[in-house]
């Protein structure tokens, strides 16, 4: 392998390691969701603010469900080889 190829592989590996270490705690996610609802103009402590938080969470769960169902081999039905 050439030096350039080795350097590219090293940079790619470092990038993968850096992204693998990023996790969001529930507290960080809640703070981010609260900031999102506040940026929409909802005031903290109101019913509208709580509804906004709820809708964000429901949307997150729906996306997770869609991802699971889209990647589940058994739910897609039989696959025939021709």
mmCIF file as gemmi writes it, N, C-alpha and C atoms, coordinates in Angstrom:
data_model
loop_
_atom_site.group_PDB
_atom_site.id
_atom_site.type_symbol
_atom_site.label_atom_id
_atom_site.label_alt_id
_atom_site.label_comp_id
_atom_site.label_asym_id
_atom_site.label_entity_id
_atom_site.label_seq_id
_atom_site.pdbx_PDB_ins_code
_atom_site.Cartn_x
_atom_site.Cartn_y
_atom_site.Cartn_z
_atom_site.occupancy
_atom_site.B_iso_or_equiv
_atom_site.pdbx_formal_charge
_atom_site.auth_seq_id
_atom_site.auth_asym_id
_atom_site.pdbx_PDB_model_num
ATOM 1 N N . UNK Axp A 1 ? 0.83 -1.177 0 1 0 ? 1 A 1
ATOM 2 C CA . UNK Axp A 1 ? 0 0 0 1 0 ? 1 A 1
ATOM 3 C C . UNK Axp A 1 ? 0.878 1.244 0 1 0 ? 1 A 1
ATOM 4 N N . UNK Axp A 2 ? 0.362 2.259 -0.612 1 0 ? 2 A 1
ATOM 5 C CA . UNK Axp A 2 ? 1.116 3.506 -0.67 1 0 ? 2 A 1
ATOM 6 C C . UNK Axp A 2 ? 0.899 4.296 0.617 1 0 ? 2 A 1
ATOM 7 N N . UNK Axp A 3 ? 1.728 5.311 0.787 1 0 ? 3 A 1
ATOM 8 C CA . UNK Axp A 3 ? 1.628 6.141 1.979 1 0 ? 3 A 1
ATOM 9 C C . UNK Axp A 3 ? 0.298 6.894 2.014 1 0 ? 3 A 1
ATOM 10 N N . UNK Axp A 4 ? -0.158 7.326 0.864 1 0 ? 4 A 1
ATOM 11 C CA . UNK Axp A 4 ? -1.415 8.073 0.804 1 0 ? 4 A 1
ATOM 12 C C . UNK Axp A 4 ? -2.58 7.173 1.21 1 0 ? 4 A 1
ATOM 13 N N . UNK Axp A 5 ? -2.58 5.949 0.735 1 0 ? 5 A 1
ATOM 14 C CA . UNK Axp A 5 ? -3.643 5.012 1.087 1 0 ? 5 A 1
ATOM 15 C C . UNK Axp A 5 ? -3.63 4.728 2.587 1 0 ? 5 A 1
ATOM 16 N N . UNK Axp A 6 ? -2.462 4.555 3.141 1 0 ? 6 A 1
ATOM 17 C CA . UNK Axp A 6 ? -2.353 4.295 4.575 1 0 ? 6 A 1
ATOM 18 C C . UNK Axp A 6 ? -2.85 5.49 5.383 1 0 ? 6 A 1
ATOM 19 N N . UNK Axp A 7 ? -2.518 6.692 4.931 1 0 ? 7 A 1
ATOM 20 C CA . UNK Axp A 7 ? -2.974 7.897 5.639 1 0 ? 7 A 1
ATOM 21 C C . UNK Axp A 7 ? -4.49 8.031 5.555 1 0 ? 7 A 1
ATOM 22 N N . UNK Axp A 8 ? -5.056 7.752 4.379 1 0 ? 8 A 1
ATOM 23 C CA . UNK Axp A 8 ? -6.509 7.824 4.233 1 0 ? 8 A 1
ATOM 24 C C . UNK Axp A 8 ? -7.207 6.809 5.131 1 0 ? 8 A 1
ATOM 25 N N . UNK Axp A 9 ? -6.658 5.612 5.203 1 0 ? 9 A 1
ATOM 26 C CA . UNK Axp A 9 ? -7.232 4.606 6.087 1 0 ? 9 A 1
ATOM 27 C C . UNK Axp A 9 ? -7.132 5.021 7.554 1 0 ? 9 A 1
ATOM 28 N N . UNK Axp A 10 ? -6.021 5.625 7.929 1 0 ? 10 A 1
ATOM 29 C CA . UNK Axp A 10 ? -5.843 6.078 9.308 1 0 ? 10 A 1
ATOM 30 C C . UNK Axp A 10 ? -6.826 7.193 9.641 1 0 ? 10 A 1
ATOM 31 N N . UNK Axp A 11 ? -7.027 8.115 8.717 1 0 ? 11 A 1
ATOM 32 C CA . UNK Axp A 11 ? -7.969 9.213 8.944 1 0 ? 11 A 1
ATOM 33 C C . UNK Axp A 11 ? -9.397 8.672 9.029 1 0 ? 11 A 1
ATOM 34 N N . UNK Axp A 12 ? -9.737 7.734 8.158 1 0 ? 12 A 1
ATOM 35 C CA . UNK Axp A 12 ? -11.07 7.146 8.185 1 0 ? 12 A 1
ATOM 36 C C . UNK Axp A 12 ? -11.305 6.394 9.491 1 0 ? 12 A 1
ATOM 37 N N . UNK Axp A 13 ? -10.309 5.649 9.944 1 0 ? 13 A 1
ATOM 38 C CA . UNK Axp A 13 ? -10.439 4.913 11.201 1 0 ? 13 A 1
ATOM 39 C C . UNK Axp A 13 ? -10.59 5.876 12.38 1 0 ? 13 A 1
ATOM 40 N N . UNK Axp A 14 ? -9.842 6.963 12.377 1 0 ? 14 A 1
ATOM 41 C CA . UNK Axp A 14 ? -9.955 7.945 13.452 1 0 ? 14 A 1
ATOM 42 C C . UNK Axp A 14 ? -11.341 8.593 13.441 1 0 ? 14 A 1
ATOM 43 N N . UNK Axp A 15 ? -11.855 8.863 12.264 1 0 ? 15 A 1
ATOM 44 C CA . UNK Axp A 15 ? -13.192 9.441 12.162 1 0 ? 15 A 1
ATOM 45 C C . UNK Axp A 15 ? -14.265 8.494 12.673 1 0 ? 15 A 1
ATOM 46 N N . UNK Axp A 16 ? -14.136 7.23 12.344 1 0 ? 16 A 1
ATOM 47 C CA . UNK Axp A 16 ? -15.097 6.241 12.837 1 0 ? 16 A 1
ATOM 48 C C . UNK Axp A 16 ? -15.045 6.117 14.352 1 0 ? 16 A 1
ATOM 49 N N . UNK Axp A 17 ? -13.847 6.136 14.902 1 0 ? 17 A 1
ATOM 50 C CA . UNK Axp A 17 ? -13.712 6.057 16.353 1 0 ? 17 A 1
ATOM 51 C C . UNK Axp A 17 ? -14.314 7.282 17.031 1 0 ? 17 A 1
ATOM 52 N N . UNK Axp A 18 ? -14.121 8.442 16.446 1 0 ? 18 A 1
ATOM 53 C CA . UNK Axp A 18 ? -14.646 9.671 17.04 1 0 ? 18 A 1
ATOM 54 C C . UNK Axp A 18 ? -16.174 9.688 17.022 1 0 ? 18 A 1
ATOM 55 N N . UNK Axp A 19 ? -16.768 9.223 15.941 1 0 ? 19 A 1
ATOM 56 C CA . UNK Axp A 19 ? -18.226 9.224 15.876 1 0 ? 19 A 1
ATOM 57 C C . UNK Axp A 19 ? -18.836 8.121 16.728 1 0 ? 19 A 1
ATOM 58 N N . UNK Axp A 20 ? -18.123 7.046 16.942 1 0 ? 20 A 1
ATOM 59 C CA . UNK Axp A 20 ? -18.642 5.946 17.756 1 0 ? 20 A 1
ATOM 60 C C . UNK Axp A 20 ? -18.724 6.337 19.225 1 0 ? 20 A 1
ATOM 61 N N . UNK Axp A 21 ? -17.934 7.29 19.646 1 0 ? 21 A 1
ATOM 62 C CA . UNK Axp A 21 ? -17.907 7.686 21.053 1 0 ? 21 A 1
ATOM 63 C C . UNK Axp A 21 ? -18.992 8.691 21.407 1 0 ? 21 A 1
ATOM 64 N N . UNK Axp A 22 ? -19.705 9.197 20.448 1 0 ? 22 A 1
ATOM 65 C CA . UNK Axp A 22 ? -20.717 10.21 20.728 1 0 ? 22 A 1
ATOM 66 C C . UNK Axp A 22 ? -22.043 9.545 21.08 1 0 ? 22 A 1
ATOM 67 N N . UNK Axp A 23 ? -22.451 9.707 22.32 1 0 ? 23 A 1
ATOM 68 C CA . UNK Axp A 23 ? -23.749 9.221 22.759 1 0 ? 23 A 1
ATOM 69 C C . UNK Axp A 23 ? -24.469 10.362 23.449 1 0 ? 23 A 1
ATOM 70 N N . UNK Axp A 24 ? -25.776 10.336 23.388 1 0 ? 24 A 1
ATOM 71 C CA . UNK Axp A 24 ? -26.582 11.372 24.005 1 0 ? 24 A 1
ATOM 72 C C . UNK Axp A 24 ? -27.29 10.782 25.206 1 0 ? 24 A 1
ATOM 73 N N . UNK Axp A 25 ? -27.115 11.413 26.353 1 0 ? 25 A 1
ATOM 74 C CA . UNK Axp A 25 ? -27.804 10.959 27.549 1 0 ? 25 A 1
ATOM 75 C C . UNK Axp A 25 ? -29.255 11.436 27.497 1 0 ? 25 A 1
ATOM 76 N N . UNK Axp A 26 ? -30.137 10.8 28.265 1 0 ? 26 A 1
ATOM 77 C CA . UNK Axp A 26 ? -31.529 11.262 28.288 1 0 ? 26 A 1
ATOM 78 C C . UNK Axp A 26 ? -31.663 12.728 28.726 1 0 ? 26 A 1
ATOM 79 N N . UNK Axp A 27 ? -30.795 13.169 29.637 1 0 ? 27 A 1
ATOM 80 C CA . UNK Axp A 27 ? -30.847 14.554 30.093 1 0 ? 27 A 1
ATOM 81 C C . UNK Axp A 27 ? -30.465 15.519 28.965 1 0 ? 27 A 1
ATOM 82 N N . UNK Axp A 28 ? -29.438 15.149 28.19 1 0 ? 28 A 1
ATOM 83 C CA . UNK Axp A 28 ? -29.03 15.991 27.064 1 0 ? 28 A 1
ATOM 84 C C . UNK Axp A 28 ? -30.118 16.04 25.993 1 0 ? 28 A 1
ATOM 85 N N . UNK Axp A 29 ? -30.75 14.901 25.744 1 0 ? 29 A 1
ATOM 86 C CA . UNK Axp A 29 ? -31.819 14.844 24.748 1 0 ? 29 A 1
ATOM 87 C C . UNK Axp A 29 ? -33.006 15.698 25.194 1 0 ? 29 A 1
ATOM 88 N N . UNK Axp A 30 ? -33.356 15.619 26.479 1 0 ? 30 A 1
ATOM 89 C CA . UNK Axp A 30 ? -34.459 16.421 27.009 1 0 ? 30 A 1
ATOM 90 C C . UNK Axp A 30 ? -34.143 17.916 26.896 1 0 ? 30 A 1
ATOM 91 N N . UNK Axp A 31 ? -32.912 18.297 27.237 1 0 ? 31 A 1
ATOM 92 C CA . UNK Axp A 31 ? -32.522 19.708 27.134 1 0 ? 31 A 1
ATOM 93 C C . UNK Axp A 31 ? -32.596 20.18 25.689 1 0 ? 31 A 1
ATOM 94 N N . UNK Axp A 32 ? -32.161 19.342 24.772 1 0 ? 32 A 1
ATOM 95 C CA . UNK Axp A 32 ? -32.218 19.704 23.346 1 0 ? 32 A 1
ATOM 96 C C . UNK Axp A 32 ? -33.663 19.835 22.881 1 0 ? 32 A 1
ATOM 97 N N . UNK Axp A 33 ? -34.528 18.917 23.338 1 0 ? 33 A 1
ATOM 98 C CA . UNK Axp A 33 ? -35.943 18.992 22.983 1 0 ? 33 A 1
ATOM 99 C C . UNK Axp A 33 ? -36.584 20.252 23.562 1 0 ? 33 A 1
ATOM 100 N N . UNK Axp A 34 ? -36.247 20.586 24.811 1 0 ? 34 A 1
ATOM 101 C CA . UNK Axp A 34 ? -36.79 21.805 25.419 1 0 ? 34 A 1
ATOM 102 C C . UNK Axp A 34 ? -36.34 23.045 24.666 1 0 ? 34 A 1
ATOM 103 N N . UNK Axp A 35 ? -35.083 23.065 24.252 1 0 ? 35 A 1
ATOM 104 C CA . UNK Axp A 35 ? -34.591 24.205 23.473 1 0 ? 35 A 1
ATOM 105 C C . UNK Axp A 35 ? -35.301 24.3 22.129 1 0 ? 35 A 1
ATOM 106 N N . UNK Axp A 36 ? -35.598 23.154 21.529 1 0 ? 36 A 1
ATOM 107 C CA . UNK Axp A 36 ? -36.316 23.153 20.256 1 0 ? 36 A 1
ATOM 108 C C . UNK Axp A 36 ? -37.709 23.737 20.432 1 0 ? 36 A 1
ATOM 109 N N . UNK Axp A 37 ? -38.427 23.306 21.458 1 0 ? 37 A 1
ATOM 110 C CA . UNK Axp A 37 ? -39.784 23.816 21.692 1 0 ? 37 A 1
ATOM 111 C C . UNK Axp A 37 ? -39.752 25.305 22.044 1 0 ? 37 A 1
ATOM 112 N N . UNK Axp A 38 ? -38.754 25.706 22.816 1 0 ? 38 A 1
ATOM 113 C CA . UNK Axp A 38 ? -38.629 27.133 23.146 1 0 ? 38 A 1
ATOM 114 C C . UNK Axp A 38 ? -38.334 27.952 21.896 1 0 ? 38 A 1
ATOM 115 N N . UNK Axp A 39 ? -37.55 27.38 20.972 1 0 ? 39 A 1
ATOM 116 C CA . UNK Axp A 39 ? -37.251 28.117 19.736 1 0 ? 39 A 1
ATOM 117 C C . UNK Axp A 39 ? -38.48 28.24 18.844 1 0 ? 39 A 1
ATOM 118 N N . UNK Axp A 40 ? -39.461 27.354 19.021 1 0 ? 40 A 1
ATOM 119 C CA . UNK Axp A 40 ? -40.72 27.451 18.279 1 0 ? 40 A 1
ATOM 120 C C . UNK Axp A 40 ? -41.626 28.526 18.861 1 0 ? 40 A 1
ATOM 121 N N . UNK Axp A 41 ? -41.285 29.031 20.037 1 0 ? 41 A 1
ATOM 122 C CA . UNK Axp A 41 ? -42.08 30.086 20.656 1 0 ? 41 A 1
ATOM 123 C C . UNK Axp A 41 ? -42.929 29.632 21.82 1 0 ? 41 A 1
ATOM 124 N N . UNK Axp A 42 ? -42.848 28.361 22.205 1 0 ? 42 A 1
ATOM 125 C CA . UNK Axp A 42 ? -43.615 27.867 23.341 1 0 ? 42 A 1
ATOM 126 C C . UNK Axp A 42 ? -42.908 28.266 24.636 1 0 ? 42 A 1
ATOM 127 N N . UNK Axp A 43 ? -43.699 28.619 25.64 1 0 ? 43 A 1
ATOM 128 C CA . UNK Axp A 43 ? -43.129 29.003 26.931 1 0 ? 43 A 1
ATOM 129 C C . UNK Axp A 43 ? -43.101 27.806 27.859 1 0 ? 43 A 1
ATOM 130 N N . UNK Axp A 44 ? -42.002 27.675 28.587 1 0 ? 44 A 1
ATOM 131 C CA . UNK Axp A 44 ? -41.851 26.577 29.53 1 0 ? 44 A 1
ATOM 132 C C . UNK Axp A 44 ? -42.961 26.625 30.578 1 0 ? 44 A 1
ATOM 133 N N . UNK Axp A 45 ? -43.457 25.445 30.947 1 0 ? 45 A 1
ATOM 134 C CA . UNK Axp A 45 ? -44.485 25.356 31.964 1 0 ? 45 A 1
ATOM 135 C C . UNK Axp A 45 ? -45.904 25.437 31.435 1 0 ? 45 A 1
ATOM 136 N N . UNK Axp A 46 ? -46.073 25.586 30.13 1 0 ? 46 A 1
ATOM 137 C CA . UNK Axp A 46 ? -47.425 25.654 29.571 1 0 ? 46 A 1
ATOM 138 C C . UNK Axp A 46 ? -47.81 24.306 28.976 1 0 ? 46 A 1
ATOM 139 N N . UNK Axp A 47 ? -49.11 24.139 28.747 1 0 ? 47 A 1
ATOM 140 C CA . UNK Axp A 47 ? -49.592 22.904 28.123 1 0 ? 47 A 1
ATOM 141 C C . UNK Axp A 47 ? -49.062 22.76 26.704 1 0 ? 47 A 1
ATOM 142 N N . UNK Axp A 48 ? -48.948 23.871 26.003 1 0 ? 48 A 1
ATOM 143 C CA . UNK Axp A 48 ? -48.446 23.826 24.629 1 0 ? 48 A 1
ATOM 144 C C . UNK Axp A 48 ? -46.993 23.353 24.598 1 0 ? 48 A 1
ATOM 145 N N . UNK Axp A 49 ? -46.217 23.775 25.588 1 0 ? 49 A 1
ATOM 146 C CA . UNK Axp A 49 ? -44.821 23.342 25.679 1 0 ? 49 A 1
ATOM 147 C C . UNK Axp A 49 ? -44.755 21.836 25.925 1 0 ? 49 A 1
ATOM 148 N N . UNK Axp A 50 ? -45.597 21.344 26.832 1 0 ? 50 A 1
ATOM 149 C CA . UNK Axp A 50 ? -45.631 19.905 27.122 1 0 ? 50 A 1
ATOM 150 C C . UNK Axp A 50 ? -46.071 19.12 25.89 1 0 ? 50 A 1
ATOM 151 N N . UNK Axp A 51 ? -47.037 19.651 25.151 1 0 ? 51 A 1
ATOM 152 C CA . UNK Axp A 51 ? -47.49 18.988 23.928 1 0 ? 51 A 1
ATOM 153 C C . UNK Axp A 51 ? -46.374 18.936 22.895 1 0 ? 51 A 1
ATOM 154 N N . UNK Axp A 52 ? -45.618 20.015 22.793 1 0 ? 52 A 1
ATOM 155 C CA . UNK Axp A 52 ? -44.481 20.04 21.864 1 0 ? 52 A 1
ATOM 156 C C . UNK Axp A 52 ? -43.471 18.955 22.226 1 0 ? 52 A 1
ATOM 157 N N . UNK Axp A 53 ? -43.127 18.846 23.502 1 0 ? 53 A 1
ATOM 158 C CA . UNK Axp A 53 ? -42.183 17.812 23.947 1 0 ? 53 A 1
ATOM 159 C C . UNK Axp A 53 ? -42.719 16.419 23.648 1 0 ? 53 A 1
ATOM 160 N N . UNK Axp A 54 ? -44.02 16.236 23.879 1 0 ? 54 A 1
ATOM 161 C CA . UNK Axp A 54 ? -44.63 14.94 23.632 1 0 ? 54 A 1
ATOM 162 C C . UNK Axp A 54 ? -44.575 14.587 22.149 1 0 ? 54 A 1
ATOM 163 N N . UNK Axp A 55 ? -44.851 15.544 21.295 1 0 ? 55 A 1
ATOM 164 C CA . UNK Axp A 55 ? -44.831 15.282 19.86 1 0 ? 55 A 1
ATOM 165 C C . UNK Axp A 55 ? -43.43 14.958 19.358 1 0 ? 55 A 1
ATOM 166 N N . UNK Axp A 56 ? -42.438 15.617 19.916 1 0 ? 56 A 1
ATOM 167 C CA . UNK Axp A 56 ? -41.052 15.298 19.539 1 0 ? 56 A 1
ATOM 168 C C . UNK Axp A 56 ? -40.727 13.863 19.926 1 0 ? 56 A 1
ATOM 169 N N . UNK Axp A 57 ? -41.119 13.456 21.129 1 0 ? 57 A 1
ATOM 170 C CA . UNK Axp A 57 ? -40.846 12.089 21.584 1 0 ? 57 A 1
ATOM 171 C C . UNK Axp A 57 ? -41.612 11.064 20.757 1 0 ? 57 A 1
ATOM 172 N N . UNK Axp A 58 ? -42.876 11.351 20.454 1 0 ? 58 A 1
ATOM 173 C CA . UNK Axp A 58 ? -43.657 10.426 19.632 1 0 ? 58 A 1
ATOM 174 C C . UNK Axp A 58 ? -43.069 10.301 18.234 1 0 ? 58 A 1
ATOM 175 N N . UNK Axp A 59 ? -42.583 11.401 17.691 1 0 ? 59 A 1
ATOM 176 C CA . UNK Axp A 59 ? -41.945 11.361 16.377 1 0 ? 59 A 1
ATOM 177 C C . UNK Axp A 59 ? -40.669 10.528 16.417 1 0 ? 59 A 1
ATOM 178 N N . UNK Axp A 60 ? -39.903 10.679 17.48 1 0 ? 60 A 1
ATOM 179 C CA . UNK Axp A 60 ? -38.66 9.906 17.629 1 0 ? 60 A 1
ATOM 180 C C . UNK Axp A 60 ? -38.974 8.403 17.71 1 0 ? 60 A 1
ATOM 181 N N . UNK Axp A 61 ? -40.016 8.06 18.45 1 0 ? 61 A 1
ATOM 182 C CA . UNK Axp A 61 ? -40.391 6.646 18.564 1 0 ? 61 A 1
ATOM 183 C C . UNK Axp A 61 ? -40.917 6.1 17.242 1 0 ? 61 A 1
ATOM 184 N N . UNK Axp A 62 ? -41.675 6.899 16.506 1 0 ? 62 A 1
ATOM 185 C CA . UNK Axp A 62 ? -42.189 6.458 15.202 1 0 ? 62 A 1
ATOM 186 C C . UNK Axp A 62 ? -41.043 6.225 14.228 1 0 ? 62 A 1
ATOM 187 N N . UNK Axp A 63 ? -40.047 7.095 14.241 1 0 ? 63 A 1
ATOM 188 C CA . UNK Axp A 63 ? -38.877 6.897 13.383 1 0 ? 63 A 1
ATOM 189 C C . UNK Axp A 63 ? -38.137 5.622 13.744 1 0 ? 63 A 1
ATOM 190 N N . UNK Axp A 64 ? -37.998 5.352 15.043 1 0 ? 64 A 1
ATOM 191 C CA . UNK Axp A 64 ? -37.315 4.129 15.476 1 0 ? 64 A 1
ATOM 192 C C . UNK Axp A 64 ? -38.095 2.893 15.047 1 0 ? 64 A 1
ATOM 193 N N . UNK Axp A 65 ? -39.426 2.949 15.173 1 0 ? 65 A 1
ATOM 194 C CA . UNK Axp A 65 ? -40.264 1.827 14.745 1 0 ? 65 A 1
ATOM 195 C C . UNK Axp A 65 ? -40.136 1.604 13.241 1 0 ? 65 A 1
ATOM 196 N N . UNK Axp A 66 ? -40.187 2.678 12.475 1 0 ? 66 A 1
ATOM 197 C CA . UNK Axp A 66 ? -40.087 2.556 11.021 1 0 ? 66 A 1
ATOM 198 C C . UNK Axp A 66 ? -38.725 1.979 10.629 1 0 ? 66 A 1
ATOM 199 N N . UNK Axp A 67 ? -37.689 2.372 11.325 1 0 ? 67 A 1
ATOM 200 C CA . UNK Axp A 67 ? -36.356 1.837 11.029 1 0 ? 67 A 1
ATOM 201 C C . UNK Axp A 67 ? -36.3 0.347 11.342 1 0 ? 67 A 1
ATOM 202 N N . UNK Axp A 68 ? -36.869 -0.039 12.498 1 0 ? 68 A 1
ATOM 203 C CA . UNK Axp A 68 ? -36.876 -1.462 12.863 1 0 ? 68 A 1
ATOM 204 C C . UNK Axp A 68 ? -37.662 -2.285 11.853 1 0 ? 68 A 1
ATOM 205 N N . UNK Axp A 69 ? -38.858 -1.826 11.496 1 0 ? 69 A 1
ATOM 206 C CA . UNK Axp A 69 ? -39.691 -2.579 10.564 1 0 ? 69 A 1
ATOM 207 C C . UNK Axp A 69 ? -39.089 -2.614 9.173 1 0 ? 69 A 1
ATOM 208 N N . UNK Axp A 70 ? -38.43 -1.552 8.787 1 0 ? 70 A 1
ATOM 209 C CA . UNK Axp A 70 ? -37.8 -1.522 7.473 1 0 ? 70 A 1
ATOM 210 C C . UNK Axp A 70 ? -36.605 -2.434 7.362 1 0 ? 70 A 1
ATOM 211 N N . UNK Axp A 71 ? -35.99 -2.75 8.495 1 0 ? 71 A 1
ATOM 212 C CA . UNK Axp A 71 ? -34.801 -3.593 8.491 1 0 ? 71 A 1
ATOM 213 C C . UNK Axp A 71 ? -35.057 -4.997 9.024 1 0 ? 71 A 1
ATOM 214 N N . UNK Axp A 72 ? -36.312 -5.334 9.274 1 0 ? 72 A 1
ATOM 215 C CA . UNK Axp A 72 ? -36.635 -6.657 9.792 1 0 ? 72 A 1
ATOM 216 C C . UNK Axp A 72 ? -36.896 -7.607 8.626 1 0 ? 72 A 1
ATOM 217 N N . UNK Axp A 73 ? -36.078 -8.616 8.494 1 0 ? 73 A 1
ATOM 218 C CA . UNK Axp A 73 ? -36.161 -9.554 7.374 1 0 ? 73 A 1
ATOM 219 C C . UNK Axp A 73 ? -37.47 -10.333 7.408 1 0 ? 73 A 1
ATOM 220 N N . UNK Axp A 74 ? -37.942 -10.676 8.59 1 0 ? 74 A 1
ATOM 221 C CA . UNK Axp A 74 ? -39.123 -11.516 8.7 1 0 ? 74 A 1
ATOM 222 C C . UNK Axp A 74 ? -40.418 -10.764 8.394 1 0 ? 74 A 1
ATOM 223 N N . UNK Axp A 75 ? -40.432 -9.453 8.536 1 0 ? 75 A 1
ATOM 224 C CA . UNK Axp A 75 ? -41.646 -8.682 8.276 1 0 ? 75 A 1
ATOM 225 C C . UNK Axp A 75 ? -41.816 -8.324 6.802 1 0 ? 75 A 1
ATOM 226 N N . UNK Axp A 76 ? -40.761 -8.419 6.033 1 0 ? 76 A 1
ATOM 227 C CA . UNK Axp A 76 ? -40.832 -8.039 4.622 1 0 ? 76 A 1
ATOM 228 C C . UNK Axp A 76 ? -41.466 -9.099 3.744 1 0 ? 76 A 1
ATOM 229 N N . UNK Axp A 77 ? -41.594 -10.294 4.229 1 0 ? 77 A 1
ATOM 230 C CA . UNK Axp A 77 ? -42.158 -11.369 3.42 1 0 ? 77 A 1
ATOM 231 C C . UNK Axp A 77 ? -41.067 -12.18 2.752 1 0 ? 77 A 1
ATOM 232 N N . UNK Axp A 78 ? -41.488 -13.195 2.03 1 0 ? 78 A 1
ATOM 233 C CA . UNK Axp A 78 ? -40.495 -14.087 1.406 1 0 ? 78 A 1
ATOM 234 C C . UNK Axp A 78 ? -39.755 -13.401 0.264 1 0 ? 78 A 1
ATOM 235 N N . UNK Axp A 79 ? -38.541 -13.79 0.112 1 0 ? 79 A 1
ATOM 236 C CA . UNK Axp A 79 ? -37.715 -13.278 -0.964 1 0 ? 79 A 1
ATOM 237 C C . UNK Axp A 79 ? -37.388 -14.471 -1.873 1 0 ? 79 A 1
ATOM 238 N N . UNK Axp A 80 ? -37.764 -14.378 -3.119 1 0 ? 80 A 1
ATOM 239 C CA . UNK Axp A 80 ? -37.564 -15.475 -4.043 1 0 ? 80 A 1
ATOM 240 C C . UNK Axp A 80 ? -36.392 -15.18 -4.967 1 0 ? 80 A 1
ATOM 241 N N . UNK Axp A 81 ? -35.547 -16.154 -5.149 1 0 ? 81 A 1
ATOM 242 C CA . UNK Axp A 81 ? -34.421 -16.018 -6.059 1 0 ? 81 A 1
ATOM 243 C C . UNK Axp A 81 ? -34.837 -16.514 -7.444 1 0 ? 81 A 1
ATOM 244 N N . UNK Axp A 82 ? -34.576 -15.74 -8.436 1 0 ? 82 A 1
ATOM 245 C CA . UNK Axp A 82 ? -34.904 -16.141 -9.806 1 0 ? 82 A 1
ATOM 246 C C . UNK Axp A 82 ? -33.644 -16.322 -10.6 1 0 ? 82 A 1
